[in-house]
């Protein structure tokens, strides 16, 4: 029966605290500020120039040529580059 009395009353009880219009205005202002901050961040991130790596297909080719260049430059262990080792 008490629930019916609360539903039938004209408004909230005198001891109930509600955010009211001021709370709505504060939340709306935060939402508007957030919208403009996100818009500004999106524009700033779009303006950043980043060096891109080579595409995946050419990265494999360059890795193969790097290994070949390294093999040519590095003769390996002493005596294995085609020069005969001293034998007794």
Order of alpha helices (4+ residues) and beta strands (2+ residues): alpha-alpha-alpha
